Amino acid sequence: MKTGNFSEKDVLNLAREEYNKGNAKFKIVPEKCALLVIDMQDEFVKPHWAPDWVPEATRQVPRIKRLIEHCRNKNIPVIYTVYSKTHHYFDRPMTGKFMPGRYSELDIDSSQFFLEGRVWHELAPREDEIVIHKPSYGAFWDTPLETILKNLGKDTVIICGTVTNICCGMTARQAYERSFKVVFGSDATSPDDPDLQEPELKVLRKNYAKVLLLEEIIEAL
């Protein structure tokens, strides 16, 4: 096609091709990687306990545990993120309380949730592993994560955990904006609504990340 001669059909087909089959053109260098385990904490993983429970996150625990152990064996740093009660909640976006995802209409005592930021026991961090207590969706916003990664000499983050279309996706976008290479586990991340997994993966695949299956990530490492 000549420059300046793109039809509406042409550009739509180009976009759809990359949404569905795009592959970020960078190599995965294990020595430059860190694994980010996003929000695999009781509120999202413990069955039937909280309104934020993500059933798929519970089912993925063995898969994520395998990835964590593989990274540990390869001396790839494992960094966790959680929500907890930090700074008396004054470190949060003030508009969060207006969002319907807070489930304010439910007749429950929500004050019992997101206090300690306890990682699900099957995925518990080791004493020498870092846990980032984050105040919002993305793991980079108002946290020391970027500084930690740079001090570790890492330029690539591997993202697993929950929620795909919120915290995981936001973290991928923030990492991209900070010039980190992003590897996103397509079957090691879980959405709060199964219908939103593939749409989010499509956006990430085209614009922000190398989207791979767990087995592909392990093989690359």
C-alpha positions in Angstrom: 0.0 0.0 0.0 1.2 3.5 -0.8 1.5 6.2 1.9 -1.7 8.1 2.3 -3.8 5.4 0.6 -5.2 3.5 3.7 -8.9 2.7 3.5 -11.1 2.3 6.5 -11.0 -1.4 5.9 -7.2 -1.4 5.7 -6.7 0.3 9.1 -9.3 -1.8 10.8 -7.7 -5.0 9.5 -4.2 -3.8 10.6 -5.5 -3.1 14.1 -7.4 -6.4 14.4 -4.4 -8.4 13.2 -2.2 -7.0 16.0 -5.0 -7.3 18.6 -5.3 -11.0 17.8 -1.7 -12.0 16.8 0.6 -9.2 17.7 4.0 -10.2 19.4 6.2 -7.6 21.0 9.6 -7.7 19.4 11.9 -8.1 22.3 13.8 -11.0 23.7 13.2 -12.2 27.2 16.6 -12.2 29.1 16.1 -14.1 32.4 18.9 -12.1 34.1 17.0 -8.9 33.4 13.5 -10.1 34.6 11.5 -9.8 37.8 8.2 -11.5 38.5 5.4 -9.4 39.8 2.7 -11.3 41.7 -0.3 -9.0 41.7 -2.8 -9.0 44.5 -3.0 -12.7 45.2 -4.3 -11.9 48.7 -7.1 -13.4 50.8 -9.7 -10.8 49.6 -9.4 -12.0 46.0 -8.3 -15.6 46.5 -10.1 -17.0 49.6 -13.3 -18.7 48.4 -16.6 -17.1 49.5 -15.1 -14.7 52.0 -15.2 -11.2 50.4 -17.3 -9.6 47.6 -14.1 -9.1 45.7 -13.4 -12.8 45.5 -12.1 -13.8 42.0 -12.9 -17.5 41.6 -10.5 -17.9 38.7 -7.7 -16.5 40.9 -8.3 -19.4 43.3 -8.2 -21.9 40.5 -4.9 -20.4 39.3 -3.0 -20.7 42.6 -1.2 -24.0 41.5 -0.2 -22.4 38.2 1.1 -19.2 39.8 2.9 -21.2 42.5 4.7 -23.1 39.8 5.8 -19.9 38.1 7.0 -18.4 41.4 9.0 -21.6 42.2 10.5 -21.6 38.7 11.6 -18.0 39.1 13.1 -18.7 42.5 15.1 -21.5 41.1 16.4 -19.2 38.4 17.3 -16.5 40.9 14.7 -14.2 39.3 13.3 -11.8 42.0 9.7 -12.4 43.0 7.9 -9.2 44.1 4.4 -9.2 45.5 1.8 -6.5 45.6 -1.2 -6.2 48.0 -3.8 -3.8 49.2 -3.7 -3.0 52.9 -4.5 -0.3 55.4 -1.7 2.2 54.8 -1.4 5.8 56.0 -5.0 5.7 57.3 -6.1 5.5 53.7 -5.0 9.1 52.9 -2.7 7.7 50.3 -5.6 6.7 48.0 -7.2 8.4 45.0 -10.0 10.3 46.7 -12.5 9.5 44.0 -12.2 5.8 44.7 -15.1 6.0 47.1 -17.4 7.0 44.3 -16.7 4.0 42.2 -19.4 1.3 42.0 -16.8 -1.5 42.3 -16.6 -0.7 46.1 -20.0 -2.4 46.5 -21.2 0.2 48.9 -24.8 -1.0 48.5 -24.1 -4.4 50.1 -25.1 -4.8 53.7 -21.8 -6.0 55.0 -19.0 -4.7 57.2 -16.4 -3.9 54.6 -14.0 -2.6 57.3 -12.8 -6.2 57.8 -11.2 -6.4 54.4 -7.9 -5.1 53.0 -6.3 -4.5 56.4 -3.2 -6.6 56.6 -2.6 -7.3 52.9 -2.1 -11.0 53.6 -0.9 -13.0 50.6 -2.8 -16.3 50.1 -1.0 -18.9 52.2 -0.1 -21.2 49.3 1.8 -18.4 47.7 3.4 -16.9 50.8 6.5 -14.7 50.2 9.8 -15.7 51.6 11.4 -13.5 54.2 13.9 -12.1 51.6 11.1 -11.2 49.1 9.6 -7.8 48.7 5.9 -7.1 49.3 4.7 -3.7 47.9 1.7 -2.3 49.7 0.1 -0.3 47.0 -2.6 2.4 47.3 -4.3 2.1 44.0 -4.6 -0.3 41.0 -1.3 0.0 39.3 1.8 -1.3 41.2 4.0 1.6 40.2 1.7 4.5 41.3 3.1 6.1 44.4 5.2 3.0 45.4 8.9 2.3 45.3 8.6 -0.4 42.7 10.4 1.4 39.9 13.3 2.3 42.1 13.5 -1.3 43.4 13.5 -2.7 39.9 16.2 -0.3 38.7 18.4 -1.0 41.8 18.0 -4.7 41.0 19.2 -4.0 37.5 15.9 -5.3 35.9 14.3 -4.0 32.7 11.6 -6.6 32.2 8.6 -7.4 34.4 6.6 -10.6 34.2 3.0 -10.1 35.4 0.8 -12.7 37.0 -2.0 -12.5 39.5 -5.4 -10.7 39.6 -7.3 -8.8 38.5 -6.4 -9.0 34.8 -8.5 -6.1 33.6 -7.8 -3.8 36.6 -4.7 -4.1 38.6 -2.7 -6.4 36.3 -3.5 -4.4 33.2 -2.9 -1.1 34.9 0.5 -2.3 36.1 1.4 -3.4 32.6 0.5 0.0 31.3 2.5 1.8 34.0 5.5 -0.4 33.4 5.4 0.3 29.7 5.2 4.0 30.3 8.4 3.7 32.4 10.2 1.9 29.6 10.1 -1.6 31.1 9.5 -4.6 28.9 6.3 -6.3 29.9 5.6 -10.0 29.8 2.0 -10.8 30.6 0.7 -14.2 31.6 -2.4 -14.9 29.6 -3.3 -17.9 31.7 -1.7 -16.8 34.9 -3.9 -13.7 35.3 -7.6 -13.7 36.2 -10.4 -11.3 35.6 -13.3 -10.5 37.9 -15.6 -11.2 34.9 -14.5 -14.0 32.5 -15.9 -12.1 29.5 -13.2 -9.4 30.1 -10.1 -11.6 29.9 -9.7 -11.7 26.2 -10.6 -8.1 25.5 -7.9 -7.0 28.0 -5.3 -9.3 26.6 -6.0 -8.0 23.1 -5.4 -4.4 24.2 -2.2 -5.4 26.0 -1.0 -7.5 23.1 -1.2 -4.7 20.6 0.1 -1.8 22.7 1.8 -2.7 25.9 3.1 -6.3 26.4 4.3 -9.6 25.1 1.3 -11.8 26.0 2.3 -15.4 26.6 1.0 -18.6 28.1 2.6 -19.9 31.3 4.4 -22.7 29.5 5.8 -20.2 27.0 7.1 -18.0 29.9 8.7 -20.9 31.7 10.3 -22.0 28.4 11.7 -18.5 27.7 13.2 -18.4 31.2 
